[in-house]
């Protein structure tokens, strides 16, 4: 089965990422990494509000005590959505790398990974920030840290390091936050772009954004079988996705215009825009940071 997403926001982000639907606020959060911006899109009004973070910003999550948490160039920070104030809470400065995608686990810990600006192999890591602000390195030697989700029974963690072309599965310990026993859950066929951001639905099926592939695909990670494809015409660099809307059946999709000059934009007129399509699946509420 194939669906087609349509652009809903003409913004031409340089590097859209970090798709997040807020069940409480009924709004969609996302970031433009290179433009140092957090975006707040209201589907009721069509308004997209922009907050400047002052640093390259890899992802955004809600904070249970109020406001947002972001992973920026110098580490983890809070973001006041009313005033725009950014407050550093845990510094983790590493030369030549930046954060790239992240989410909160079901226990309210904030996971976010890094990558080198030049894409150097193995230069990134996957971090976990606990509610007491202790920081743990969960994975080393990551190249392009990307999508991450957890199953509804809190037993499995799925993760993407883009150049591997895979979605990997790990055993996840909900109490400790530890992961173990890595194995391949989904192998993206060559020629279909690299796996980027990811979300999970109420049936524990994963939705994967394809960088360079003009699509989002839905997979059964227990069998590795492709279930559905959502085409995203007009943009090839598809970066992240989240299920949102009142019934959690609207798939929001971010994209990028990174590296495209005039000729490239002629071929991809919607590069960097925000897309949406209604799907035959329902998402799950995103966890917030408990710190």
C-alpha positions in Angstrom: 0.0 0.0 0.0 1.3 3.5 -0.9 0.2 6.9 0.4 1.3 10.4 -0.6 2.2 13.1 1.8 1.4 16.8 1.0 3.3 19.9 2.1 1.6 21.9 4.8 4.3 24.5 5.5 6.4 26.2 2.9 9.5 27.0 4.9 12.4 25.3 3.1 14.3 24.3 6.3 18.0 23.7 5.9 17.9 20.6 8.0 14.5 19.8 9.5 14.6 17.1 12.3 13.3 16.1 15.7 9.6 15.6 14.9 7.5 15.6 18.1 3.8 15.7 18.6 2.4 17.1 21.9 -0.7 15.3 23.0 -1.4 17.9 25.7 -0.9 21.0 23.6 -2.0 19.5 20.3 0.9 21.1 18.5 3.9 19.9 16.5 7.4 20.6 17.6 10.4 20.3 15.2 13.9 21.8 14.7 16.0 23.2 11.9 19.5 22.1 13.1 21.7 24.3 11.1 19.5 27.4 11.5 19.5 26.9 15.3 15.7 27.0 15.4 13.0 25.2 17.3 9.7 25.4 15.4 6.2 25.2 17.0 3.5 24.4 14.4 -0.2 24.8 15.3 -2.3 22.7 12.9 -5.5 24.6 14.0 -4.2 27.9 12.8 -1.5 26.9 10.4 0.9 29.2 12.4 4.5 28.2 12.7 6.3 30.0 15.6 10.1 30.0 15.6 12.5 30.2 18.6 16.2 30.9 18.1 18.4 28.7 20.4 21.7 30.3 19.5 23.4 27.0 18.8 22.9 24.1 16.4 20.0 22.2 17.8 19.6 18.5 17.2 16.2 17.7 18.8 13.5 18.8 21.1 11.4 17.0 23.7 8.8 18.2 26.2 9.6 18.6 29.9 7.1 17.4 32.4 7.8 20.4 34.7 7.0 22.8 31.9 8.6 24.0 28.7 11.0 22.1 26.5 14.3 20.3 26.6 16.8 20.6 23.7 20.1 19.0 22.7 22.3 21.8 21.4 25.9 22.3 20.5 27.2 22.5 24.1 24.9 19.9 25.6 21.5 19.7 27.1 19.4 22.7 27.9 15.9 23.9 28.8 13.9 26.1 26.5 11.2 28.5 27.8 8.6 28.6 25.0 7.1 31.8 26.3 10.3 33.9 26.6 12.7 31.9 24.4 15.2 31.7 27.2 17.8 28.8 26.8 19.4 27.6 30.0 22.2 25.1 30.0 21.6 22.2 32.3 24.3 19.7 31.4 27.3 20.6 29.3 28.9 18.0 27.0 31.1 19.9 24.6 33.0 17.8 22.1 34.9 19.4 19.3 33.7 18.9 15.7 30.5 17.0 16.6 26.8 18.0 17.0 23.6 16.5 18.3 21.3 14.8 15.8 17.9 13.5 16.8 16.7 12.2 20.2 13.7 11.3 22.3 12.6 10.5 25.8 12.3 6.9 26.9 9.1 5.7 28.7 10.8 6.4 32.1 11.4 10.0 31.2 15.1 9.9 30.4 16.4 12.1 27.5 18.3 10.1 24.8 20.2 12.0 22.1 23.0 11.1 19.8 25.8 12.9 18.0 27.7 12.9 14.7 30.7 14.7 13.3 30.1 17.7 11.2 32.1 16.1 8.4 30.4 12.7 8.9 33.6 11.0 10.1 33.0 7.3 10.8 32.5 6.4 14.4 32.9 9.9 15.7 29.5 10.1 17.4 27.9 8.7 20.5 24.5 8.0 21.9 23.9 9.6 25.3 21.2 9.2 28.0 20.4 12.1 30.3 18.7 10.9 33.5 16.2 13.0 35.5 18.9 13.7 38.1 21.0 15.1 35.2 23.6 12.3 35.3 24.8 11.6 31.8 25.6 8.1 30.4 27.2 7.1 27.2 25.0 4.3 25.9 26.7 3.6 22.5 30.2 4.5 21.2 31.6 4.7 17.7 28.3 5.9 16.1 28.6 7.6 12.8 25.2 9.4 12.3 23.0 8.9 15.3 19.4 9.0 14.3 15.9 7.5 15.0 15.1 5.9 18.3 11.9 4.4 19.8 10.7 2.0 22.5 8.0 -0.7 22.4 4.8 -0.4 24.3 5.8 -3.2 26.8 9.1 -1.3 27.6 11.2 -4.3 26.6 12.8 -3.3 23.3 14.7 -0.3 22.0 15.0 0.4 18.3 17.8 2.5 17.0 19.3 3.8 13.7 22.9 4.7 12.9 22.2 5.9 9.3 25.2 4.5 7.4 24.5 1.0 8.6 21.3 1.0 6.5 19.5 -0.8 9.4 17.1 -0.5 12.3 18.8 -2.3 15.2 16.9 -3.8 18.1 18.2 -3.9 21.7 16.8 -5.4 24.9 15.8 -2.5 27.1 15.7 -2.5 30.9 13.0 -0.1 31.9 14.2 0.3 35.4 17.9 1.0 34.8 17.7 2.3 31.2 20.4 -0.1 30.1 20.4 -1.7 26.7 21.9 -5.0 25.5 21.8 -7.8 22.9 22.0 -5.8 19.6 20.5 -7.5 16.5 19.1 -6.4 13.1 15.4 -5.7 13.1 15.0 -4.0 9.6 17.4 -3.9 6.7 16.7 -1.0 4.3 17.3 -2.2 0.7 20.1 -0.4 -1.1 19.1 2.4 -3.5 16.2 3.5 -1.3 18.1 6.1 0.7 19.5 5.9 4.2 17.3 5.4 7.3 17.0 8.7 9.3 14.4 9.6 11.9 11.8 7.1 13.2 8.6 6.8 15.1 6.5 3.9 16.4 2.8 3.3 16.4 0.4 1.6 18.8 1.0 -1.8 17.1 4.7 -1.5 17.7 5.4 -1.1 14.0 8.2 1.4 13.1 8.0 4.2 10.6 11.3 5.2 9.0 12.2 8.4 7.2 14.5 7.9 4.2 17.2 10.4 3.6 17.7 10.5 -0.2 14.7 8.3 -0.7 11.6 10.6 -0.9 9.6 8.5 1.4 8.7 7.2 4.9 8.2 3.4 5.2 6.4 1.3 7.8 7.9 -2.0 8.9 7.2 -4.9 11.2 10.5 -4.9 13.2 9.8 -8.4 14.5 9.8 -9.9 11.0 11.6 -7.3 9.0 8.7 -7.1 6.5 7.8 -3.8 4.7 4.2 -3.0 5.4 3.6 0.4 3.8 5.2 3.3 1.9 4.4 6.9 2.1 5.7 8.9 -0.8 7.0 12.4 -0.3 7.2 14.0 -3.7 9.1 17.2 -4.2 11.7 16.4 -1.5 14.3 13.7 -1.4 16.0 14.3 2.0 13.3 13.1 4.4 14.6 13.4 8.0 12.1 12.6 10.7 8.4 11.7 11.3 5.9 11.6 14.1 2.2 10.5 14.4 0.0 13.3 15.7 -3.3 15.0 15.4 -6.4 14.6 17.6 -6.5 10.8 16.8 -2.8 10.3 16.4 -3.2 9.2 12.8 -1.7 12.2 11.1 1.9 11.4 10.0 4.0 14.6 10.2 7.2 14.5 8.1 10.2 16.9 8.2 12.7 17.3 5.3 15.9 19.2 4.4 17.2 21.4 1.6 20.8 21.0 2.8 23.4 21.2 0.0 20.8 22.0 -2.7 21.6 24.8 -5.1 19.2 26.4 -7.5 19.2 23.4 -9.9 18.6 21.0 -7.0 15.7 23.1 -5.7 14.1 23.0 -9.1 14.1 19.2 -9.0 13.0 19.3 -5.3 10.7 22.3 -5.0 9.4 21.2 -1.5 12.8 20.4 0.0 12.9 21.5 3.6 9.1 21.8 3.9 6.8 20.2 6.4 4.5 17.4 5.2 1.5 15.6 6.5 -0.7 12.6 5.5 -3.5 10.6 7.3 -2.5 7.0 7.8 -4.3 3.8 8.9 -2.4 3.6 12.2 -2.3 5.4 15.5 0.7 6.8 17.3 1.5 6.7 21.0 1.9 9.8 23.2 5.5 10.9 23.4 7.2 10.7 26.8 8.5 13.9 28.4 11.7 14.5 30.4 11.1 14.0 34.1 14.1 16.1 35.2 
